[in-house]
Amino acid sequence: MSRVSENSSINSINYAVGKTKGKVEDLQIKGSTLKRVAKPSDDPVGNVEVMALRSQNVDAEQYLRNLNFAQTQLSYTENILEEMTDILVKAKELAVGQASSIYSPEIRLGVSKEIHQMRQQILGIANKRMGNRYLFAGQKILTRPFDQDGKYQGDQGKINIEVNKDVFVPVNINGSELFFSSTNKKKAEKQDLEIKAMDLDIEIKGLPRLPASDTGEGEVPVSIFDEMRALENALLTDNPQIIQGLLERLDQSIERIITFRTQIGSVANTVTNAESNIEKTKLLNDAHKSKIEDADVADLMANLQKEQAVLKATYQASSNLMNVSLMDFLK
């Protein structure tokens, strides 16, 4: 009959005590953090899900920062367009009043000065910045978009911001599409001939007119600055006929700006909806993550008490096993 050696008993006791202490310590850590999954080995599959949810939440935080920037720029742009619409509406009101022949050259001279100030206001609006970024320069955000003559120096690029995975929204309007309209080439030629037929000896600066041509239809870019300059010159030279011809152009510019304001509002709604969806997704992710990694407190405390009782019993059994004398070995 073989006898169990002393070293074998000690190793068995150490293993039993260590295993039980490990369980108690693990439960104590989970009790302090209230997390069921404290390390990957606690739940490998659940840990993968938790890591994926955390990654989604990190992405969501960045998308929310993008959305905040987009909302700020869109709101700022919308306010600027509203201000510019008010200026153009006021300019058109003055032009309608001065289109008749009842006003004297002195009155038109005073109105021309007001139109000049409005043109300078629009030029200042066109060069507005948000921080150090020019709003209407396209992607050349550090380049002043318009010089003093109203010449565009930016590009036609769009700034798109990712507001969700693979979802981009444009948050800018370039000055080329906002401040310039296109008039049909043949229409411009006809207008040119009509103005010449009036036998006017003045040059209306800023209104580009092409020479007569027999071929092709082109597009002639006309800016708001050109229209305002032409209106100012028509007032200075006391020409109500030219003022009447400019009314349609002013209407088109106002309609174009209103169209862009509508587009800005539509994009702003998209941004608001995207923000709401991201917030809802974050809440769902947090709830799902909580179900995976959060511990059941009642179950955790019950297991901890059980393992503490097991550890106490292990200590007692170990004490009885090791409390032997030389006579016990001689039996």
C-alpha positions in Angstrom: 0.0 0.0 0.0 1.5 3.3 -1.1 1.5 6.4 1.1 0.8 9.9 -0.1 4.0 12.0 0.3 4.1 15.3 2.1 5.0 17.3 -1.0 2.1 15.9 -2.9 -0.3 17.0 -0.1 1.2 20.5 0.0 0.9 20.8 -3.8 -2.7 19.7 -3.7 -3.5 22.2 -0.9 -1.7 25.1 -2.8 -3.6 24.2 -5.9 -7.0 24.1 -4.2 -6.4 27.3 -2.2 -5.0 29.1 -5.2 -7.9 28.2 -7.4 -10.5 29.2 -4.9 -8.7 32.5 -4.1 -8.5 33.2 -7.8 -12.3 32.9 -8.1 -12.8 35.1 -5.1 -10.5 37.7 -6.4 -12.1 37.7 -9.8 -15.5 38.1 -8.3 -14.3 40.9 -6.0 -12.9 42.8 -9.1 -16.2 42.3 -10.9 -18.0 43.5 -7.8 -15.9 46.7 -7.7 -16.4 47.5 -11.4 -19.8 45.9 -11.8 -18.6 44.4 -15.0 -19.3 40.8 -16.0 -16.6 40.9 -18.7 -13.4 42.2 -17.1 -11.1 40.5 -19.5 -11.4 38.8 -22.9 -11.3 35.3 -21.4 -14.5 36.0 -19.4 -16.6 36.0 -22.6 -14.6 35.9 -25.9 -17.6 36.2 -28.1 -19.2 39.0 -26.0 -15.9 40.8 -25.8 -15.7 41.0 -29.6 -19.2 42.5 -29.7 -18.3 45.0 -27.0 -15.2 46.1 -28.9 -17.2 46.5 -32.1 -19.8 48.6 -30.2 -17.1 50.8 -28.7 -15.6 51.3 -32.1 -19.0 52.4 -33.4 -19.4 54.8 -30.6 -16.0 56.3 -31.2 -16.9 56.8 -34.8 -20.2 58.3 -33.7 -18.4 60.9 -31.6 -16.4 62.0 -34.6 -19.5 62.2 -36.8 -21.2 64.4 -34.1 -18.2 66.7 -34.2 -18.5 66.8 -38.0 -22.2 67.5 -37.7 -21.6 70.4 -35.2 -19.2 72.0 -37.7 -21.6 71.5 -40.6 -24.5 73.0 -38.6 -22.4 76.0 -37.6 -21.3 76.7 -41.2 -24.8 76.2 -42.7 -26.4 78.5 -40.1 -23.7 81.1 -40.8 -24.2 80.8 -44.5 -28.0 81.0 -44.2 -27.8 84.2 -42.2 -25.4 85.7 -44.8 -27.7 84.8 -47.7 -30.7 86.3 -45.8 -28.7 89.5 -45.4 -27.8 89.6 -49.1 -31.4 88.9 -50.1 -32.5 91.9 -48.1 -29.9 94.1 -49.8 -30.9 93.0 -53.3 -34.6 93.4 -52.6 -33.9 97.0 -51.4 -31.8 97.6 -54.5 -34.6 96.4 -56.7 -37.1 98.6 -54.9 -34.9 101.6 -55.6 -34.5 100.5 -59.2 -38.3 100.2 -59.7 -38.7 103.6 -58.3 -36.1 105.1 -60.6 -37.1 103.3 -63.7 -39.8 105.9 -64.5 -38.9 109.3 -66.0 -40.5 111.4 -63.2 -37.3 111.7 -61.1 -34.6 114.3 -61.7 -30.9 113.6 -62.3 -30.2 115.0 -58.8 -32.4 112.5 -57.2 -30.8 109.6 -59.2 -27.4 110.9 -58.2 -28.3 110.4 -54.6 -29.8 107.0 -55.2 -26.6 106.0 -57.1 -24.6 106.6 -54.0 -26.8 104.4 -52.0 -26.5 101.7 -54.7 -22.7 102.0 -54.5 -22.8 101.4 -50.7 -25.0 98.4 -51.3 -22.5 97.0 -53.8 -19.7 97.4 -51.2 -21.9 95.7 -48.7 -22.4 92.7 -51.0 -18.7 92.6 -51.7 -18.0 92.5 -48.0 -20.6 89.7 -47.6 -18.9 87.8 -50.5 -15.6 87.8 -48.6 -17.1 86.7 -45.2 -15.1 84.3 -43.1 -15.9 81.8 -40.4 -12.7 81.8 -38.3 -10.0 81.9 -40.9 -12.0 80.1 -43.6 -13.6 82.0 -46.4 -17.1 80.8 -47.0 -17.5 81.4 -50.7 -14.0 80.5 -52.0 -14.8 76.9 -52.8 -12.0 74.6 -51.6 -9.5 77.5 -51.6 -10.7 78.4 -48.1 -7.7 80.6 -47.3 -7.9 82.6 -50.5 -9.9 85.8 -50.6 -12.7 84.9 -53.1 -13.4 88.4 -54.6 -11.2 91.4 -55.3 -12.4 95.0 -55.3 -13.7 94.7 -58.8 -15.7 91.6 -58.0 -13.4 89.2 -59.9 -13.7 85.7 -58.5 -10.4 84.2 -57.3 -11.7 81.0 -55.7 -12.6 77.7 -57.3 -15.7 75.7 -57.9 -14.9 72.9 -55.4 -17.4 71.5 -52.9 -16.5 70.8 -49.3 -18.2 67.6 -48.3 -18.3 66.4 -44.7 -19.0 62.8 -43.6 -21.9 62.7 -41.3 -22.3 59.0 -41.2 -20.6 56.0 -42.6 -20.2 56.7 -46.4 -22.7 59.6 -46.1 -21.4 63.0 -47.2 -23.2 66.3 -47.3 -21.9 69.6 -49.0 -21.7 72.4 -46.5 -20.5 75.3 -48.8 -21.5 77.3 -51.8 -18.8 78.6 -54.0 -18.9 82.2 -55.2 -19.0 81.2 -58.8 -22.4 79.6 -58.6 -23.8 82.1 -56.0 -22.8 85.5 -57.4 -22.7 84.7 -61.1 -25.6 84.0 -63.4 -25.4 82.9 -67.0 -27.3 84.6 -69.8 -27.9 83.1 -73.2 -25.4 84.4 -75.8 -28.1 85.2 -78.4 -30.1 87.0 -75.8 -27.1 89.0 -74.9 -26.5 89.9 -78.6 -30.1 91.0 -79.0 -29.8 93.2 -75.9 -26.5 94.6 -77.2 -28.2 95.7 -80.5 -31.2 97.2 -78.7 -28.9 99.3 -76.4 -26.9 100.5 -79.5 -30.1 101.4 -81.2 -30.8 103.9 -78.4 -27.8 105.8 -79.6 -26.4 106.0 -76.1 -22.9 107.4 -75.9 -22.2 105.8 -72.5 -20.6 102.5 -71.6 -22.4 100.3 -69.1 -19.5 98.8 -67.3 -19.8 95.4 -65.9 -22.5 94.1 -68.2 -20.7 91.8 -70.7 -22.1 91.9 -74.2 -20.8 89.8 -77.0 -20.4 91.0 -80.6 -22.9 89.6 -83.1 -22.1 86.1 -84.1 -23.8 83.7 -86.5 -22.9 80.4 -84.8 -23.4 78.7 -81.5 -25.0 79.6 -78.3 -22.8 80.4 -75.4 -23.1 81.3 -71.8 -22.1 84.8 -70.6 -21.4 85.0 -66.9 -22.8 88.1 -65.2 -22.1 88.8 -61.6 -24.2 90.6 -59.0 -21.4 93.1 -58.8 -21.7 93.8 -62.5 -25.5 94.3 -62.1 -25.1 96.7 -59.2 -22.3 98.6 -61.0 -24.5 98.9 -64.1 -27.4 100.1 -62.0 -25.2 102.7 -60.4 -23.9 103.9 -63.8 -27.4 104.1 -65.2 -28.4 106.3 -62.3 -25.4 108.5 -62.7 -26.1 109.0 -66.4 -29.9 109.4 -65.9 -31.0 106.5 -68.1 -34.3 105.0 -67.0 -34.4 102.7 -70.0 -31.3 100.9 -68.8 -32.6 100.7 -65.3 -35.8 99.0 -66.6 -33.6 96.5 -68.4 -31.8 95.7 -65.2 -34.9 94.8 -63.2 -35.1 91.3 -64.8 -31.5 90.6 -63.9 -32.0 91.7 -60.3 -35.1 89.4 -60.1 -33.0 86.5 -61.4 -30.2 87.2 -58.8 -32.8 87.3 -56.0 -34.4 84.1 -57.2 -31.0 82.4 -57.4 -30.1 83.4 -53.9 -33.5 82.2 -52.6 -32.9 78.9 -54.4 -29.6 78.5 -52.6 -31.2 79.4 -49.3 -33.7 76.6 -49.9 -30.8 74.2 -50.6 -29.0 75.2 -47.4 -32.2 74.6 -45.4 -32.6 71.2 -47.0 -29.0 70.3 -46.1 -29.5 71.6 -42.6 -32.5 69.3 -42.2 -30.4 66.4 -43.4 -27.7 67.3 -40.8 -30.3 67.5 -38.0 -31.8 64.2 -38.9 -28.3 62.6 -39.1 -27.5 63.9 -35.6 -30.7 62.5 -34.2 -30.1 59.1 -35.8 -26.5 59.0 -34.4 -27.7 59.8 -30.9 -30.3 57.1 -31.1 -27.8 54.6 -32.4 -25.4 55.5 -29.5 -28.2 54.8 -27.0 -29.0 51.4 -28.6 -25.2 50.5 -28.6 -24.8 51.5 -25.0 -27.9 49.4 -24.0 -26.6 46.4 -25.9 -23.1 46.8 -24.5 -24.5 47.0 -21.0 -26.4 43.7 -21.5 -23.2 42.0 -22.5 -20.6 43.3 -20.1 -22.5 44.6 -17.0 -22.8 42.1 -14.1 -26.0 41.0 -12.4 -25.4 42.4 -8.9 -27.5 39.9 -7.1 -26.0 37.0 -8.9 -22.5 38.4 -8.4 -22.9 38.8 -4.7 -24.4 35.4 -4.3 -21.4 33.8 -6.2 -19.0 35.9 -4.1 -20.4 34.7 -0.8 -20.4 31.1 -2.1 -16.7 31.3 -3.2 -15.8 32.9 0.1 -17.4 30.1 2.0 -15.6 27.6 -0.2 -12.3 29.4 0.5 -12.9 29.3 4.2 -13.7 25.6 4.0 -10.6 25.0 2.0 -8.5 26.7 4.6 -10.0 24.6 7.3 -9.5 21.4 5.4 -6.0 22.3 4.7 -5.3 23.1 8.3 -6.7 19.7 9.4 -4.6 17.9 6.7 -1.4 19.6 7.7 -1.9 19.3 11.4 -0.2 15.9 11.7 2.5 14.6 14.1 5.3 12.1 13.8 3.2 9.5 15.4 0.6 9.8 12.6 3.3 8.9 10.1 4.4 5.9 12.1 0.9 4.4 12.1 
